[in-house]
């Protein structure tokens, strides 16, 4: 009988059980918080990656844009867990303008993401190739993931940033580039062009494709801005410590609790740059 009852439990409920007892430290020095308790409410929890990572940066940018829309749909609280220490997390919040947007937590070893089932990337438990013939460190594994190893969706996600998408709007991209440009990141004011109507966003003014949901090169331009102006320029402040490099290959995800111990929506990244499309999350909250 007990086995039958267990089998009848919703998959989402059982998926949350590994998070119970996993603690993350709120930014600012408060006591550790149980991740499972966060999702007891109707809350959105992003399981981020290390602070200099493309995925973490895009999650922060998307959350900054979509926070009001999530709250309009009854999401009571927003949480971002970073695989980073407190100093790196503070710098991340500063760079992306996340003050007051969400609660941020430090999880330098990535325990919460692993408990949620986020991908661990290529060869997470190995330190060599070909039966020990060639040693490989975390940076080598990360390079392999950029080619799609252990992260099959990386190349499609990267290529998609170049070719665009005419159907699904992605308004967060313009918002993120404007925030970055205001902080002096490349290409600065180059995103603003003069038109017959005054000034406008450069990608809105493209012929033929200007009204696409995601214009060709638009997301690729943002990712270049993020790489130059966030990751590389602030690498020493954002990188994981040498004893925590295993998180370099760990991917992220998103969970939205239903307030009754289950999930309304979940996503686990299948690759680098292949983070959650928040438009899909909004559709799930709308019952579509």
Backbone as CSV, one residue per row, in Angstrom:
resi,resn,N_x,N_y,N_z,CA_x,CA_y,CA_z,C_x,C_y,C_z
1,UNK,0.829,-1.209,0.000,0.000,0.000,0.000,0.868,1.265,0.000
2,UNK,1.939,1.262,0.832,2.806,2.434,0.878,3.469,2.698,-0.471
3,UNK,3.867,1.612,-1.155,4.469,1.782,-2.475,3.477,2.368,-3.456
4,UNK,2.226,1.946,-3.369,1.199,2.467,-4.261,0.969,3.947,-4.018
5,UNK,0.964,4.343,-2.745,0.771,5.755,-2.428,1.950,6.587,-2.921
6,UNK,3.159,6.034,-2.759,4.336,6.754,-3.230,4.310,6.936,-4.735
7,UNK,3.883,5.895,-5.447,3.819,5.978,-6.904,2.785,6.987,-7.358
8,UNK,1.783,7.219,-6.531,0.719,8.148,-6.900,1.094,9.602,-6.664
9,UNK,2.183,9.851,-5.930,2.591,11.228,-5.686,2.937,11.915,-6.994
10,UNK,2.572,13.178,-7.150,2.952,13.902,-8.355,4.462,13.913,-8.519
11,UNK,4.907,13.804,-9.766,6.343,13.795,-10.041,7.014,15.043,-9.493
12,UNK,6.339,16.188,-9.608,6.930,17.440,-9.145,7.199,17.416,-7.652
13,UNK,6.287,16.779,-6.875,6.468,16.725,-5.432,7.708,15.912,-5.096
14,UNK,7.835,14.728,-5.691,8.994,13.892,-5.410,10.277,14.538,-5.915
15,UNK,10.200,15.341,-6.966,11.388,16.015,-7.493,11.931,17.040,-6.510
16,UNK,11.082,17.581,-5.634,11.517,18.577,-4.672,12.152,17.973,-3.432
17,UNK,11.905,16.705,-3.172,12.393,16.094,-1.940,13.903,16.204,-1.759
18,UNK,14.717,16.021,-2.821,16.172,16.141,-2.613,16.626,17.528,-2.174
19,UNK,15.784,18.546,-2.351,16.164,19.905,-1.972,15.991,20.161,-0.484
20,UNK,15.195,19.343,0.178,14.990,19.513,1.613,16.299,19.245,2.351
21,UNK,16.688,20.193,3.184,17.932,20.051,3.924,19.149,20.622,3.225
22,UNK,18.994,21.094,1.994,20.101,21.740,1.281,20.104,23.224,1.639
23,UNK,21.165,23.687,2.269,21.222,25.067,2.715,22.018,25.965,1.785
24,UNK,21.536,27.186,1.604,22.253,28.213,0.848,22.290,29.479,1.696
25,UNK,23.342,30.254,1.547,23.537,31.420,2.408,23.043,32.690,1.727
26,UNK,22.081,33.383,2.332,21.603,34.635,1.733,22.720,35.670,1.659
27,UNK,22.723,36.433,0.599,23.699,37.505,0.457,23.444,38.538,1.552
28,UNK,24.461,38.850,2.320,24.289,39.809,3.396,24.565,39.241,4.763
29,UNK,24.817,37.937,4.862,25.285,37.374,6.117,24.267,36.710,7.002
30,UNK,23.025,36.567,6.567,22.019,35.910,7.397,22.293,34.410,7.471
31,UNK,21.547,33.727,8.338,21.708,32.283,8.504,21.296,31.547,7.234
32,UNK,21.826,30.349,7.074,21.537,29.527,5.901,20.041,29.245,5.776
33,UNK,19.558,29.178,4.533,18.147,28.944,4.224,18.006,27.592,3.536
34,UNK,16.988,26.837,3.917,16.702,25.545,3.292,16.038,25.782,1.934
35,UNK,16.632,25.250,0.861,16.096,25.482,-0.481,14.706,24.880,-0.626
36,UNK,14.482,23.716,-0.024,13.157,23.110,-0.090,12.089,24.010,0.498
37,UNK,12.440,24.746,1.567,11.472,25.645,2.194,11.121,26.808,1.282
38,UNK,12.067,27.255,0.455,11.768,28.343,-0.478,10.634,27.957,-1.416
39,UNK,10.625,26.694,-1.847,9.637,26.240,-2.826,8.365,25.713,-2.183
40,UNK,8.254,25.822,-0.856,6.976,25.519,-0.213,5.938,26.580,-0.570
41,UNK,6.423,27.752,-0.976,5.551,28.851,-1.369,5.483,28.927,-2.893
42,UNK,4.619,29.798,-3.394,4.586,30.034,-4.830,5.742,30.973,-5.143
43,UNK,6.895,30.372,-5.364,8.130,31.124,-5.531,8.866,30.634,-6.760
44,UNK,9.669,31.516,-7.336,10.546,31.147,-8.448,11.972,31.086,-7.927
45,UNK,12.622,29.957,-8.158,14.006,29.767,-7.726,14.859,29.454,-8.950
46,UNK,15.827,30.304,-9.213,16.792,30.049,-10.280,18.011,29.376,-9.666
47,UNK,18.371,28.230,-10.216,19.591,27.541,-9.817,20.678,28.005,-10.787
48,UNK,21.391,29.039,-10.374,22.356,29.658,-11.261,23.650,28.875,-11.345
49,UNK,24.567,29.387,-12.146,25.882,28.781,-12.321,26.916,29.695,-11.663
50,UNK,28.194,29.556,-12.000,29.196,30.442,-11.389,29.014,31.859,-11.937
51,UNK,29.476,32.839,-11.193,29.060,34.224,-11.424,29.555,34.829,-12.728
52,UNK,30.607,34.293,-13.330,31.105,34.828,-14.603,30.546,34.083,-15.801
53,UNK,29.641,33.156,-15.574,29.164,32.264,-16.631,28.069,32.910,-17.473
54,UNK,28.043,32.561,-18.772,26.983,33.049,-19.660,25.605,32.745,-19.087
55,UNK,25.405,31.512,-18.599,24.075,31.119,-18.143,23.636,31.936,-16.940
56,UNK,24.524,32.111,-15.967,24.170,32.903,-14.792,23.841,34.338,-15.183
57,UNK,24.647,34.911,-16.066,24.424,36.300,-16.475,23.076,36.439,-17.172
58,UNK,22.775,35.517,-18.090,21.486,35.615,-18.787,20.319,35.369,-17.844
59,UNK,20.475,34.484,-16.882,19.396,34.298,-15.910,19.157,35.588,-15.131
60,UNK,20.226,36.253,-14.713,20.061,37.508,-14.004,19.376,38.561,-14.858
61,UNK,19.759,38.647,-16.120,19.166,39.637,-17.018,17.706,39.322,-17.315
62,UNK,17.412,38.062,-17.529,16.023,37.680,-17.808,15.150,37.908,-16.580
63,UNK,15.660,37.551,-15.410,14.873,37.746,-14.197,14.619,39.228,-13.945
64,UNK,15.604,40.051,-14.202,15.433,41.497,-14.015,14.281,42.016,-14.875
65,UNK,14.181,41.517,-16.094,13.110,41.963,-16.990,11.763,41.355,-16.614
66,UNK,11.754,40.070,-16.296,10.484,39.358,-16.124,9.948,39.376,-14.696
67,UNK,10.686,39.931,-13.754,10.230,39.937,-12.364,8.821,40.516,-12.205
68,UNK,8.510,41.677,-12.794,7.141,42.200,-12.632,6.077,41.280,-13.227
69,UNK,6.382,40.638,-14.355,5.404,39.765,-15.001,5.174,38.497,-14.187
70,UNK,6.214,37.988,-13.550,6.048,36.826,-12.675,5.179,37.187,-11.473
71,UNK,5.420,38.349,-10.898,4.637,38.755,-9.728,3.186,39.041,-10.097
72,UNK,2.954,39.554,-11.307,1.578,39.765,-11.768,0.794,38.457,-11.816
73,UNK,1.508,37.346,-11.997,0.872,36.031,-12.090,0.874,35.297,-10.759
74,UNK,1.121,36.013,-9.688,0.984,35.424,-8.363,2.231,34.821,-7.767
75,UNK,3.374,34.931,-8.441,4.621,34.435,-7.856,5.011,35.379,-6.718
76,UNK,5.086,34.827,-5.517,5.230,35.658,-4.326,6.653,36.151,-4.095
77,UNK,7.636,35.349,-4.466,9.020,35.737,-4.200,9.936,35.169,-5.275
78,UNK,11.051,35.861,-5.488,12.012,35.507,-6.535,13.373,35.279,-5.890
79,UNK,14.016,34.175,-6.262,15.270,33.784,-5.623,16.281,33.363,-6.684
80,UNK,17.510,33.803,-6.517,18.604,33.439,-7.418,19.742,32.849,-6.599
81,UNK,20.063,31.583,-6.874,21.173,30.907,-6.204,22.366,30.906,-7.155
82,UNK,23.488,31.420,-6.697,24.706,31.452,-7.508,25.729,30.472,-6.950
83,UNK,26.426,29.786,-7.840,27.533,28.926,-7.428,28.763,29.810,-7.243
84,UNK,28.699,30.637,-6.209,29.715,31.675,-6.016,29.774,32.058,-4.547
85,UNK,30.912,32.627,-4.136,31.016,33.108,-2.763,30.364,34.485,-2.647
86,UNK,30.394,35.039,-1.446,29.667,36.285,-1.209,30.231,37.452,-2.009
87,UNK,31.548,37.562,-2.091,32.147,38.684,-2.822,31.783,38.636,-4.300
88,UNK,31.862,37.454,-4.904,31.512,37.323,-6.321,30.032,37.592,-6.540
89,UNK,29.196,37.134,-5.616,27.752,37.347,-5.749,27.405,38.825,-5.643
90,UNK,28.062,39.531,-4.737,27.821,40.972,-4.603,28.205,41.712,-5.883
91,UNK,29.332,41.342,-6.468,29.766,41.984,-7.708,28.793,41.680,-8.838
92,UNK,28.294,40.459,-8.897,27.316,40.048,-9.904,26.056,40.909,-9.809
93,UNK,25.551,41.087,-8.611,24.347,41.901,-8.397,24.589,43.336,-8.840
94,UNK,25.743,43.865,-8.507,26.085,45.239,-8.897,26.146,45.388,-10.413
95,UNK,26.809,44.463,-11.081,27.000,44.567,-12.528,25.692,44.477,-13.298
96,UNK,24.765,43.651,-12.819,23.524,43.416,-13.562,22.349,44.231,-13.046
97,UNK,22.564,45.064,-12.053,21.486,45.905,-11.550,20.364,45.119,-10.908
98,UNK,20.716,44.126,-10.090,19.707,43.249,-9.492,19.298,43.660,-8.079
99,UNK,19.781,44.790,-7.607,19.396,45.242,-6.275,17.877,45.409,-6.194
100,UNK,17.258,44.752,-5.231,15.819,44.857,-5.042,14.979,44.022,-5.981
101,UNK,15.608,43.321,-6.923,14.861,42.499,-7.881,14.527,41.141,-7.294
102,UNK,15.488,40.534,-6.604,15.308,39.177,-6.092,16.211,38.974,-4.889
103,UNK,15.959,37.897,-4.160,16.860,37.478,-3.092,17.971,36.635,-3.714
104,UNK,19.207,36.905,-3.331,20.362,36.214,-3.901,21.031,35.378,-2.814
105,UNK,21.450,34.169,-3.197,22.044,33.228,-2.250,23.372,32.721,-2.795
106,UNK,24.285,32.405,-1.886,25.607,31.901,-2.249,25.667,30.395,-2.002
107,UNK,26.112,29.672,-3.009,26.252,28.214,-2.927,27.521,27.836,-3.693
108,UNK,28.703,28.151,-3.142,29.948,28.057,-3.912,30.248,26.687,-4.497
109,UNK,29.742,25.632,-3.879,30.014,24.283,-4.377,28.897,23.721,-5.247
110,UNK,27.824,24.497,-5.461,26.758,24.075,-6.369,25.881,22.955,-5.859
111,UNK,25.787,22.780,-4.537,25.023,21.658,-3.988,23.545,21.744,-4.336
112,UNK,22.972,22.944,-4.313,21.537,23.082,-4.586,21.209,22.686,-6.015
113,UNK,22.010,23.151,-6.964,21.769,22.795,-8.359,21.873,21.301,-8.594
114,UNK,22.865,20.666,-7.989,22.999,19.214,-8.148,21.806,18.487,-7.554
115,UNK,21.328,18.953,-6.403,20.169,18.316,-5.778,18.921,18.465,-6.641
116,UNK,18.812,19.581,-7.345,17.667,19.797,-8.234,17.772,18.947,-9.491
117,UNK,18.967,18.492,-9.799,19.168,17.663,-10.987,19.751,18.406,-12.167
118,UNK,20.344,19.578,-11.910,20.983,20.318,-13.003,22.149,19.507,-13.568
119,UNK,22.365,19.647,-14.877,23.444,18.928,-15.528,24.804,19.311,-14.964
120,UNK,25.687,18.329,-14.886,27.025,18.565,-14.339,28.070,18.719,-15.431
121,UNK,27.635,18.650,-16.693,28.552,18.900,-17.786,29.347,17.684,-18.210
122,UNK,30.444,17.953,-18.896,31.264,16.903,-19.506,32.277,16.352,-18.506
123,UNK,32.277,15.042,-18.349,33.249,14.330,-17.504,33.346,14.917,-16.094
124,UNK,32.217,15.078,-15.400,32.273,15.748,-14.099,33.091,15.008,-13.046
125,UNK,33.203,13.700,-13.180,33.911,12.915,-12.161,35.241,12.354,-12.650
126,UNK,35.719,12.840,-13.785,36.971,12.330,-14.352,38.043,13.421,-14.343
127,UNK,39.286,13.007,-14.273,40.385,13.967,-14.362,41.369,13.614,-15.468
128,UNK,40.937,12.704,-16.369,41.808,12.336,-17.479,40.982,11.767,-18.618
129,UNK,41.614,11.683,-19.789,41.003,11.101,-20.979,41.766,9.837,-21.378
130,UNK,41.069,8.958,-22.092,41.698,7.756,-22.657,42.407,6.924,-21.586
131,UNK,41.603,6.562,-20.561,42.110,5.685,-19.491,43.362,6.238,-18.822
132,UNK,43.316,7.542,-18.542,44.401,8.160,-17.799,45.565,8.646,-18.620
133,UNK,45.489,8.529,-19.929,46.639,8.908,-20.756,46.815,10.423,-20.868
134,UNK,45.687,11.158,-20.836,45.763,12.613,-20.996,45.023,13.271,-19.834
135,UNK,45.716,14.014,-18.983,45.019,14.698,-17.888,44.137,15.823,-18.424
136,UNK,43.039,16.074,-17.732,42.151,17.175,-18.125,41.623,17.855,-16.867
137,UNK,41.686,19.177,-16.839,41.190,19.920,-15.684,39.826,20.528,-15.994
138,UNK,39.297,21.294,-15.049,37.952,21.858,-15.208,37.866,22.804,-16.397
139,UNK,38.930,23.539,-16.682,38.901,24.459,-17.816,38.884,23.697,-19.139
140,UNK,39.590,22.586,-19.198,39.547,21.750,-20.392,38.167,21.164,-20.622
141,UNK,37.512,20.766,-19.537,36.150,20.240,-19.651,35.195,21.334,-20.129
142,UNK,35.381,22.544,-19.605,34.530,23.658,-20.023,34.711,23.948,-21.506
143,UNK,35.930,23.889,-21.993,36.172,24.091,-23.421,35.445,23.026,-24.237
144,UNK,35.494,21.783,-23.787,34.767,20.720,-24.479,33.276,20.978,-24.517
145,UNK,32.738,21.536,-23.436,31.306,21.843,-23.397,30.939,22.928,-24.397
146,UNK,31.844,23.862,-24.640,31.584,24.898,-25.641,31.430,24.306,-27.037
147,UNK,31.979,23.112,-27.227,31.834,22.395,-28.494,30.653,21.432,-28.468
148,UNK,29.929,21.396,-27.349,28.748,20.553,-27.247,28.940,19.273,-26.471
149,UNK,30.142,18.976,-26.002,30.379,17.745,-25.256,29.726,17.839,-23.878
150,UNK,28.857,16.888,-23.568,28.163,16.910,-22.294,27.157,18.030,-22.163
151,UNK,26.901,18.727,-23.240,25.991,19.884,-23.229,25.460,20.056,-24.648
152,UNK,24.597,19.122,-25.059,24.230,19.002,-26.479,23.611,20.269,-27.062
153,UNK,22.939,21.072,-26.240,22.206,22.230,-26.770,23.061,23.483,-26.897
154,UNK,24.343,23.396,-26.565,25.186,24.593,-26.607,25.260,25.198,-28.006
155,UNK,25.638,24.414,-28.986,25.798,24.962,-30.341,24.481,25.465,-30.924
156,UNK,23.351,24.725,-30.799,22.084,25.289,-31.284,21.725,26.608,-30.607
157,UNK,21.994,26.713,-29.296,21.668,27.952,-28.587,22.540,29.106,-29.064
158,UNK,23.814,28.834,-29.281,24.719,29.884,-29.754,24.349,30.308,-31.173
159,UNK,24.127,29.341,-32.043,23.775,29.654,-33.434,22.460,30.427,-33.497
160,UNK,21.507,30.046,-32.640,20.226,30.752,-32.606,20.374,32.224,-32.282
161,UNK,21.402,32.575,-31.513,21.644,33.981,-31.203,22.065,34.791,-32.408
162,UNK,22.581,34.113,-33.422,22.995,34.792,-34.653,21.860,34.881,-35.676
163,UNK,21.085,33.798,-35.818,20.091,33.782,-36.895,18.758,34.396,-36.488
164,UNK,18.503,34.537,-35.184,17.262,35.152,-34.742,16.071,34.219,-34.828
165,UNK,14.898,34.787,-34.503,13.648,34.024,-34.512,12.506,34.996,-34.806
166,UNK,11.780,34.809,-35.898,10.739,35.780,-36.257,9.476,35.680,-35.414
167,UNK,9.297,34.604,-34.632,7.999,34.352,-34.023,7.891,34.760,-32.561
168,UNK,8.819,34.372,-31.729,8.645,34.560,-30.290,9.393,35.794,-29.813
169,UNK,8.673,36.750,-29.264,9.293,37.985,-28.785,10.216,37.700,-27.601
170,UNK,11.341,38.406,-27.564,12.293,38.303,-26.458,12.677,39.716,-26.002
171,UNK,11.727,40.434,-25.390,11.983,41.838,-25.049,13.064,42.044,-24.000
172,UNK,13.419,41.003,-23.269,14.449,41.134,-22.239,15.810,41.496,-22.832
173,UNK,16.040,41.152,-24.110,17.357,41.384,-24.707,17.645,42.884,-24.799
174,UNK,16.691,43.649,-25.325,16.877,45.099,-25.426,17.046,45.717,-24.044
175,UNK,16.284,45.227,-23.072,16.376,45.725,-21.704,17.774,45.478,-21.141
176,UNK,18.302,44.258,-21.365,19.625,43.912,-20.840,20.721,44.731,-21.516
177,UNK,20.610,44.918,-22.837,21.642,45.699,-23.529,21.608,47.162,-23.103
178,UNK,20.417,47.682,-22.850,20.318,49.068,-22.388,20.965,49.218,-21.013
179,UNK,20.731,48.242,-20.128,21.338,48.288,-18.795,22.859,48.213,-18.892
180,UNK,23.352,47.329,-19.757,24.795,47.208,-19.928,25.409,48.452,-20.541
181,UNK,24.742,49.016,-21.532,25.255,50.225,-22.175,25.291,51.392,-21.199
182,UNK,24.286,51.469,-20.313,24.254,52.538,-19.317,25.430,52.432,-18.351
183,UNK,25.968,51.217,-18.187,27.142,51.025,-17.335,28.448,51.173,-18.119
184,UNK,28.339,51.559,-19.392,29.529,51.800,-20.194,30.066,50.595,-20.923
185,UNK,29.294,49.504,-20.947,29.776,48.310,-21.634,29.589,48.450,-23.140
186,UNK,30.484,47.795,-23.896,30.414,47.784,-25.358,29.036,47.294,-25.795
187,UNK,28.440,47.854,-26.885,28.938,48.928,-27.757,28.496,50.315,-27.329
188,UNK,28.144,50.479,-26.078,27.778,51.791,-25.569,26.583,52.380,-26.297
189,UNK,26.715,53.632,-26.730,25.605,54.305,-27.408,25.416,53.825,-28.840
190,UNK,26.239,52.871,-29.292,26.094,52.354,-30.650,24.786,51.629,-30.886
191,UNK,24.087,51.287,-29.813,22.797,50.621,-29.960,21.669,51.604,-30.242
192,UNK,21.943,52.898,-30.103,20.932,53.926,-30.354,21.237,54.579,-31.700
193,UNK,20.266,54.586,-32.591,20.459,55.165,-33.919,19.441,56.280,-34.134
194,UNK,19.800,57.192,-35.010,18.905,58.294,-35.347,18.029,57.897,-36.531
195,UNK,16.738,58.137,-36.402,15.783,57.830,-37.464,15.002,59.093,-37.795
196,UNK,14.120,58.980,-38.771,13.281,60.120,-39.120,12.318,60.492,-38.009
197,UNK,12.134,59.593,-37.058,11.225,59.837,-35.932,11.976,60.237,-34.668
198,UNK,13.301,60.339,-34.774,14.119,60.611,-33.597,15.097,59.473,-33.380
199,UNK,15.428,59.180,-32.130,16.363,58.097,-31.839,15.599,56.806,-31.582
200,UNK,16.252,55.680,-31.884,15.605,54.390,-31.698,16.621,53.292,-31.449
201,UNK,16.134,52.137,-31.023,16.964,50.962,-30.768,17.403,50.389,-32.113
202,UNK,18.699,50.170,-32.271,19.254,49.813,-33.577,18.580,48.599,-34.198
203,UNK,18.287,47.576,-33.399,17.722,46.354,-33.973,16.262,46.532,-34.387
204,UNK,15.558,47.496,-33.798,14.193,47.801,-34.248,14.193,48.392,-35.650
205,UNK,15.297,49.019,-36.016,15.358,49.747,-37.278,15.907,48.918,-38.436
206,UNK,16.213,47.650,-38.191,16.729,46.812,-39.273,15.670,46.613,-40.350
207,UNK,16.027,46.690,-41.623,15.045,46.435,-42.686,14.619,44.972,-42.693
208,UNK,13.356,44.740,-42.975,12.746,43.412,-43.130,12.626,42.671,-41.805
209,UNK,13.711,42.544,-41.049,13.701,41.715,-39.837,13.534,42.532,-38.559
210,UNK,13.342,43.844,-38.677,13.249,44.688,-37.496,12.065,44.386,-36.608
211,UNK,11.015,43.756,-37.176,9.849,43.425,-36.362,9.833,41.960,-35.936
212,UNK,10.919,41.249,-36.126,11.015,39.872,-35.638,10.991,39.856,-34.107
213,UNK,10.562,38.725,-33.555,10.589,38.580,-32.104,11.995,38.664,-31.543
214,UNK,12.946,38.025,-32.220,14.364,38.143,-31.877,15.120,38.348,-33.173
215,UNK,15.714,39.513,-33.339,16.334,39.880,-34.604,17.662,39.148,-34.807
216,UNK,18.062,38.873,-36.055,19.381,38.286,-36.300,20.479,39.129,-35.651
217,UNK,21.411,38.447,-35.005,22.577,39.032,-34.338,22.242,39.747,-33.033
218,UNK,20.964,39.910,-32.703,20.621,40.677,-31.508,21.117,39.981,-30.240
219,UNK,20.746,38.719,-30.059,21.178,38.003,-28.863,22.685,37.759,-28.885
220,UNK,23.238,37.522,-30.066,24.690,37.347,-30.170,25.422,38.615,-29.738
221,UNK,24.863,39.781,-30.065,25.473,41.045,-29.654,25.437,41.191,-28.142
222,UNK,24.305,40.844,-27.532,24.223,40.902,-26.072,25.244,39.959,-25.441
223,UNK,25.368,38.765,-25.993,26.321,37.807,-25.417,27.753,38.302,-25.545
224,UNK,28.055,38.997,-26.633,29.389,39.583,-26.765,29.578,40.694,-25.740
225,UNK,28.536,41.496,-25.535,28.589,42.534,-24.506,28.828,41.909,-23.136
226,UNK,28.122,40.817,-22.850,28.284,40.136,-21.567,29.687,39.554,-21.411
227,UNK,30.190,38.950,-22.475,31.509,38.327,-22.401,32.597,39.367,-22.139
228,UNK,32.539,40.474,-22.906,33.578,41.496,-22.771,33.403,42.297,-21.482
229,UNK,32.185,42.806,-21.280,31.954,43.777,-20.222,31.644,43.209,-18.861
230,UNK,31.238,41.940,-18.794,30.932,41.320,-17.502,31.966,40.241,-17.187
231,UNK,32.006,39.186,-17.993,32.852,38.031,-17.671,34.345,38.357,-17.684
232,UNK,34.854,38.862,-18.822,36.295,39.037,-18.955,36.820,40.203,-18.124
233,UNK,36.134,41.336,-18.164,36.622,42.501,-17.425,36.555,42.301,-15.916
234,UNK,35.717,41.374,-15.470,35.547,41.166,-14.031,35.865,39.727,-13.624
235,UNK,36.689,39.059,-14.433,36.961,37.644,-14.197,37.521,37.381,-12.797
236,UNK,38.485,38.163,-12.364,39.098,37.916,-11.059,38.091,38.058,-9.924
237,UNK,37.120,38.949,-10.084,36.117,39.154,-9.037,35.011,38.110,-9.074
238,UNK,34.734,37.548,-10.254,33.584,36.658,-10.421,33.945,35.174,-10.463
239,UNK,35.171,34.831,-10.763,35.553,33.437,-10.968,35.414,32.622,-9.681
240,UNK,35.195,31.305,-9.817,35.209,30.451,-8.626,36.628,30.294,-8.090
241,UNK,36.726,30.038,-6.795,38.040,29.806,-6.207,38.642,28.513,-6.754
242,UNK,39.950,28.394,-6.618,40.643,27.235,-7.185,40.154,25.918,-6.602
243,UNK,39.673,25.931,-5.358,39.184,24.694,-4.751,37.707,24.441,-5.049
244,UNK,37.114,25.275,-5.909,35.698,25.122,-6.263,35.502,25.100,-7.775
245,UNK,36.533,24.723,-8.514,36.468,24.791,-9.974,35.520,23.771,-10.580
246,UNK,35.070,22.793,-9.811,34.128,21.813,-10.356,32.846,22.473,-10.841
247,UNK,32.500,23.642,-10.291,31.261,24.304,-10.707,31.387,24.941,-12.089
248,UNK,32.584,24.987,-12.663,32.735,25.560,-14.003,31.881,24.835,-15.032
249,UNK,31.669,23.543,-14.852,30.925,22.763,-15.847,29.467,22.543,-15.472
250,UNK,29.067,22.955,-14.282,27.689,22.700,-13.844,26.725,23.671,-14.517
251,UNK,25.601,23.153,-14.981,24.572,23.957,-15.633,23.518,24.392,-14.622
252,UNK,22.536,25.162,-15.080,21.552,25.728,-14.172,20.134,25.278,-14.462
253,UNK,19.176,25.982,-13.855,17.777,25.629,-14.054,16.849,26.593,-13.340
254,UNK,15.562,26.336,-13.465,14.524,27.176,-12.861,13.411,26.300,-12.325
255,UNK,12.935,26.616,-11.136,11.771,25.941,-10.559,10.798,26.996,-10.053
256,UNK,9.513,26.803,-10.339,8.466,27.676,-9.802,7.522,26.808,-8.989
257,UNK,7.483,27.036,-7.682,6.636,26.250,-6.801,5.178,26.639,-6.917
258,UNK,4.301,25.672,-6.606,2.861,25.944,-6.679,2.264,26.325,-5.333
259,UNK,3.081,26.380,-4.279,2.585,26.724,-2.958,2.012,25.555,-2.196
260,UNK,2.024,24.372,-2.788,1.470,23.184,-2.137,2.468,22.027,-2.160
261,UNK,3.737,22.345,-2.280,4.759,21.304,-2.273,5.096,20.738,-3.625
262,UNK,4.524,21.273,-4.684,4.807,20.799,-6.036,5.358,21.910,-6.900
263,UNK,5.468,21.643,-8.178,6.012,22.608,-9.118,4.994,22.958,-10.189
264,UNK,4.903,24.254,-10.478,4.117,24.715,-11.616,4.924,24.659,-12.901
265,UNK,6.245,24.806,-12.750,7.111,24.842,-13.936,8.528,24.503,-13.509
266,UNK,9.236,23.777,-14.365,10.652,23.534,-14.114,11.414,23.476,-15.429
267,UNK,12.682,23.824,-15.351,13.566,23.806,-16.512,14.974,23.487,-16.032
268,UNK,15.669,22.659,-16.800,17.072,22.361,-16.523,17.863,22.592,-17.803
269,UNK,18.880,23.425,-17.716,19.642,23.816,-18.903,20.283,22.602,-19.575
270,UNK,20.077,22.423,-20.892,20.741,21.336,-21.607,22.073,21.737,-22.234
271,UNK,22.522,22.970,-21.985,23.786,23.397,-22.558,24.144,24.808,-22.136
272,UNK,25.324,25.244,-22.514,25.749,26.620,-22.277,24.931,27.540,-23.183
273,UNK,24.444,28.636,-22.638,23.561,29.598,-23.323,22.150,29.055,-23.546
274,UNK,21.875,27.830,-23.140,20.548,27.234,-23.342,19.737,27.341,-22.055
275,UNK,19.487,28.573,-21.627,18.767,28.795,-20.378,17.263,28.871,-20.639
276,UNK,16.506,28.981,-19.564,15.046,28.970,-19.668,14.524,30.169,-20.467
277,UNK,13.574,29.906,-21.352,12.825,30.966,-22.018,11.683,31.364,-21.084
278,UNK,11.770,32.531,-20.497,10.776,32.937,-19.509,9.394,33.134,-20.120
279,UNK,9.317,33.311,-21.425,8.004,33.374,-22.061,7.285,32.035,-21.892
280,UNK,8.024,30.925,-21.931,7.430,29.610,-21.692,6.964,29.482,-20.248
281,UNK,7.756,30.015,-19.319,7.357,29.974,-17.914,6.078,30.778,-17.687
282,UNK,5.968,31.945,-18.331,4.741,32.741,-18.206,3.546,31.986,-18.772
283,UNK,3.743,31.301,-19.901,2.656,30.502,-20.478,2.200,29.427,-19.503
284,UNK,3.150,28.784,-18.824,2.793,27.748,-17.859,1.983,28.338,-16.708
285,UNK,2.369,29.514,-16.250,1.627,30.168,-15.174,0.240,30.602,-15.634
286,UNK,0.103,30.879,-16.923,-1.202,31.254,-17.482,-2.048,30.042,-17.838
287,UNK,-1.506,28.848,-17.634,-2.247,27.629,-17.937,-2.298,27.287,-19.402
288,UNK,-1.380,27.817,-20.195,-1.378,27.541,-21.636,-0.640,26.245,-21.935
